[in-house]
Amino acid sequence: MQEEKLIRGNSPQLDAILGKKFKVLNDGFVRVVDYMGNDGAIVQAARVSYGAGTKKVSEDRGLIRYLMRHLHTTPFEMCDIKLHIRIPMDAWRQWIRHRTASVNEYSTRYSIAIDAAQETLPHEWRKQSDANKQGSAGFFSEDEGRRFSEEEKALHEQMRRVYEERLAKGMAREQARKDLPLATYTEAYWKINLHNLLHFLALRMDSHAQYEIRVYAEIIGNEIVSRWVPQAWEAFLDYRFKARRFSALENDILRLIISGDRADATKQMEEWGLLKYRDGKLLRNRERMEMEEKLRQLGLDIPWRS
């Protein structure tokens, strides 16, 4: 019996940018080192068959969209990608929390720390959000920001000088590094499958994600994944990233609002404990606020706000 010859699937658009550094922030970058699989690998795994088969491209696209729409994730795990990134250490701390990748990071125990730190321009200094303890909202004036940027530059220069003086005196690299700022860049190789990468992008491309990691995610998604698996990327945008999910409670409220039962919608919210007042003022509730944002996106009035 003659064995069927297998042809390795590739993505010509991704091949064209292999090794290309996409600049991020002032001195960061992300680039593709290697990859395995493409849109065809996803449909091949879903059909549990070898070879290109006889299905039309349009049918492949339909299958990928079906898999994404119905949360059949395993076929997307058949694609892997390896990235080389340079990123500030504070943003890297968030990145590394995604424990679904293989990682090898630049070692400052073995090598001298990268002589680069993230710089913040005067108009980029953000204020703490009153509504979100882990987020920001609004910016400082450029005059205030200019002072922050000057202080930042002086601090980075001082700490780099101290670090290099310690090394010159023979201090162990593992100890000399301990006072380097979190703005110092690190580098890593990061290998992950497509399913877990799309989960990473769904969280880190979100408008609520920290800016410094969001810009990396946007480049990975828009410049890399879109070239690698264009049909899967299209389905991801349609059914996950740009989609909105509604809970059973939210569906009930939607039905009442659309049918014109505004009073009943408000009463239902009160019964669920999502409308509570103090001194005549509506108290904050994250679940309710998220629901209200979805209603606004649909162009619907919010009965309890009228």
N, C-alpha and C positions, 0 to 999 in steps of 0.2 A: 504494500500500500504506500503510495507516494504521499509524503507529507506536504501539506499546503504551505506555501511560502508566505511568511508574514512580512508586511511592509510597515515600518515604523512611521506612525503619524507625526506630522509636524505642522507648525503654523508659520507660513512664510512671512507674515507681517511681524511676528515676534522674532523670527530669525534675523530680520533686518535691523533690529535694535539690540541684539545680544551684546552685552558689555557697555552699551551706551549709558553714560551717567546723566540722570535727570536731576538737576540742581534743586535742592530744597533748603529753605531758610537761607542764612548767609553763607554757610560752608558745608551743608549737608548734601547728601545725594542718595539715590537709590538706583540700582541697575540689576538687570537679569543676568545671572551667571549660567543657569541651565534650566531645563524644564523637561517634563515627560507628559505626553498626551495632548489632546486637543478636543474640539467638539466631537470628533468622530469616536474618540475613546470613551466618551460619556455614553453615546448611544450604543456602542459595541458592548459595553458592560451591562447596559440595561437590557439588551436583547440576548445576552449570554451567548454570543456567537463570534466567530473569527472572520477576519477579512472585511472588505468594504461593503459586501452585501449588494443587494439590488434595490434598496430603498432610495427614494429621491431625496435631494437635499431638503426640499420643503417638508418631507415627512420626518427627517432627522430633526429639523427645527421644531416641529410640532411635538415630537417626543421629549426634547429637552425642556420645552415650555411646560409640558405635562408633568415631568419629573419635578421641576421647580415649583409648580403650582400646588402639587400634592405632597410636597416635602419628602420626596423619595431621594434621600441624600447620598446613599452609598455610591451610585454611579459617578458622582462628582468627586469622590475620593480617589478615582482612578487617574486623576491628573495631579501632578506635582510641579512645584516651581521653587527654584532656589534664588534668593535675592541677596545682594550685597548692599548693606545700608551703612550710612554714616549719620548719626543722630545724636542730639544732646542727651546727656545721661538722665535728666529728669523725664524727658519724653520716653526714653528707653525703658524706664521703670514701669510705665503704663503698658508699653508694648509687650514686655516680657511676661506680663500677667496672663497673656494668651498662651496657655500651656500646651497647645496642640501643634507645636512646631518643633523641629530639630534646630538647635541653635549652637553656634560657636562664636563667642565674642572675643574681641581684642583684649589681651591681658596686660594690665598695667603692673602686674607683679613681675612679668617677664620683660615687657617692653616699656619704653618711656611713653608717658601719656601723650596723646595727640595734642599738638600745640595749636589748638583752635577752640573757640568757645562761641556759643550762640550769642549774637548781638541783637539788642532790641532797639529799634529806631524810636525817636521821640514820640511819634504818633501811635506807637503800638502798645503802650503801657495800659493795661486793662484794670478796671475796678472790680472789686468783689461784688458778686450778685447778692442782693437781699433775698431773692426767692430761691436760690440754689446754693447750698453751702459749698459745693465742689465746683462751682462755675463762676463765670465772669459776666459782667454786663456794663457796657459803656466804656469810655476811655478817659484818661486824664488829659488835660489840656496839653498842647505841644510844648508850652513853656515849662510846665511841670515835668513832662516827659523828657525834655532836654537835660534837665538836672539828673533825672534817674539814669539816663543813658551815660552821662559823664561819670556818675558814681559807679555804674556797672563797669565801664571800661577801666577805671582806676583800680577797682577791686580785682578784676581779672588779671591785670598786669602785675599787681602786687602778689597775688597768690601764685602766678606762674614764676615770678622771680624767686619767691620763697621755695617753691618746689624744686627749681633748678639748682638753687644753692644747696639744698639738702642732698641732692644727687651728687653734686660736685664734692661734698664733704664725705661721700661714701655711705650715706644712709641707704638702707634697704629700700628698694623701689616700692615694696608692698606697704611700707610705712610712710614714705615720703609723699605718697599720693593722697593721704587721708584728708587733707584740707583743700583739695582741688574743688572748685565750684561745680554744682550739678549742671551748669551750662556747658561744661567741657564735653567735646564730642567723643563718642566711642564708635567703633565699627563692629559689625557682626555679619556672619552668613546666616541666613534664615530660610529654612526649607519647610514648606507646608503644602498640604493638599488643597485642592480647589474648594472643597466644601468648607473647610475650616478658614480658608482665606476669605471667602465670601462672608462668613460670620464676623470675622475681624473687620472687614470693610463696612458691613452694616452698622457696626457700633462706632467705628472711628471716622467714618465719613459723615456721620450724623452732625447736624448743626450744633448740637449740645456738646460734642466732643471738644477737648482742648485743642486750640488752634494749632499748636506746635506738632501734634501728632496727626491732626486732621489733614494738614497739607501733604504729609507723606501718604496717607491713605488715598487721598484724591488722585495723586499722581500714579500710585500703584493701580488703582481702578481704571482711571480714564486713559492712561498712557500705556499700561502694560496688559492688564487682564482683558481689556477691550480688544487688543490685538491678538492675544493668545487664544481666547475662546469667545469670539464675538456673539455666537448664538446663546451661550450660557450667560454672558454678560447682559445681553438684551433681556433675557428672561429674569435675571436677578433684579434689574432695574424695575421691570414691570411688576413683578409679583412680590418683591420683598422691599427693596430700598425705597421706591417711590409709592409703594402700596400702603394702605392703612388697615390695620386689623381692628375689629370691633368685638368686644366681649359680649356675652349674653345680656348683661345689664345694659350695655350701650345700645345694643340692637333694640331692646325694649323702649329705651328713651327715644331713639331715632324714629321708631314706628309711631310713638305718641306725638312727637313734634310734627312729623310729616302729615299725620292725619288731622292735625289741628288741635289735639288735646293738650294744650299747653299747661293748663292747670293740673291735669293728671300727671304730666311729665314732672312738674315741680313737686307734686305730692309724692311721687315714686322716689325721687331723689332724697326727699326728707326721710322717708321710711328706710332707705338704705343707709342713712347716716351720713350722706355726702353733702348735706346742707345744714350747717350748724352756725349759729350766730352768737355774738357776744356784744352787748351794748348796741344792738341794731346793726352790727357789722358782720358780714359774711366771713367766717374763718377760713384760713387756707386749708386746702385738701388736695394733695397731689393727684389722686385718682380723678377727682372732679375736674381739676385744671387741665389734665391731659385729655379728658373727654371734651371739654369746652374747645380746646384747640382743634380737635377733629371736626367738631360742629362748624367752627368758623371756616375751616378749609372747604367744607361742603356748602358754604354760603348760607347756613341756617342761623336763625336767631336763637339765642339762648334764653328760654322762658324765664328762668329764675334771675336773669340779669336785667330783664326789661323793667 
